[in-house]
Amino acid sequence: MILAKVYIQPKTTVKDPQGNTIKSGLQDLGFTDVEKVNMGKYLEIKLNTQNKKLASEQIKKMCDQMLTNPLIEDYNFVIEKI
């Protein structure tokens, strides 16, 4: 079995209102050293295969076709055998 850990973040050229809201809230609570917060998504996807190359290809297709919006989001992922 394969576990894919997928990390999705807003592109650096896109405004991140959720991250800015969290940053402001943290600063209001006294965490004045917080300079920037990026709000993203994290997914874990289990695949019933032992083939890491095939799993990587499938996860890339999933991200490109459904899991991300390529206009405003970037992604990366890690593949692990479990």
C-alpha positions as CSV (number, residue, x, y, z in Angstrom):
1,M,0.0,0.0,0.0
2,I,1.1,3.6,-0.7
3,L,0.4,6.7,1.3
4,A,0.5,10.0,-0.6
5,K,0.8,13.2,1.5
6,V,-0.4,16.1,-0.7
7,Y,0.4,19.7,0.3
8,I,-1.6,22.4,-1.5
9,Q,-0.7,26.1,-1.1
10,P,-1.9,29.4,-2.7
11,K,0.6,30.6,-5.4
12,T,2.9,33.3,-4.2
13,T,1.3,35.7,-6.7
14,V,-2.2,35.2,-5.2
15,K,-3.5,37.0,-2.2
16,D,-4.2,34.7,0.8
17,P,-7.0,36.3,2.8
18,Q,-7.3,33.3,5.2
19,G,-3.6,33.5,5.9
20,N,-3.8,37.3,6.5
21,T,-6.7,36.8,8.9
22,I,-4.8,34.2,10.9
23,K,-1.7,36.4,10.9
24,S,-3.7,39.4,12.2
25,G,-5.3,37.2,14.9
26,L,-2.0,35.8,16.1
27,Q,-0.5,39.3,16.2
28,D,-3.5,40.5,18.2
29,L,-2.9,37.7,20.7
30,G,0.6,39.0,21.2
31,F,2.6,36.9,18.7
32,T,4.2,39.9,17.2
33,D,7.0,38.0,15.5
34,V,4.6,36.4,13.1
35,E,5.5,37.9,9.7
36,K,3.5,35.7,7.2
37,V,1.0,32.9,7.3
38,N,0.0,30.8,4.3
39,M,-3.2,28.8,4.6
40,G,-3.2,25.7,2.5
41,K,-4.6,22.2,2.4
42,Y,-3.2,18.8,3.4
43,L,-4.5,15.5,2.2
44,E,-3.5,11.9,2.8
45,I,-4.5,9.5,0.1
46,K,-4.0,5.7,0.4
47,L,-3.5,3.7,-2.8
48,N,-3.7,0.0,-3.1
49,T,-0.5,-0.5,-5.0
50,Q,3.2,-1.1,-4.2
51,N,4.4,0.7,-7.3
52,K,5.7,4.1,-6.3
53,K,6.1,5.3,-9.9
54,L,2.5,4.5,-10.7
55,A,1.3,6.0,-7.5
56,S,3.2,9.2,-8.2
57,E,1.7,9.4,-11.7
58,Q,-1.8,8.9,-10.3
59,I,-1.5,11.5,-7.6
60,K,-0.2,14.0,-10.1
61,K,-3.2,13.4,-12.3
62,M,-5.5,13.7,-9.3
63,C,-4.0,17.0,-8.4
64,D,-4.0,18.4,-11.9
65,Q,-7.6,17.2,-12.7
66,M,-9.5,17.7,-9.4
67,L,-7.6,18.5,-6.2
68,T,-6.1,21.8,-7.1
69,N,-7.0,24.9,-9.1
70,P,-3.9,25.5,-11.2
71,L,-4.6,29.2,-11.6
72,I,-4.3,29.9,-7.9
73,E,-2.7,26.9,-6.3
74,D,0.6,25.0,-6.3
75,Y,1.1,21.5,-4.9
76,N,3.7,19.0,-4.0
77,F,3.5,15.5,-2.6
78,V,5.4,12.8,-0.9
79,I,4.9,9.1,-1.7
80,E,5.6,6.5,1.1
81,K,5.2,2.7,1.2
82,I,3.2,1.6,4.2
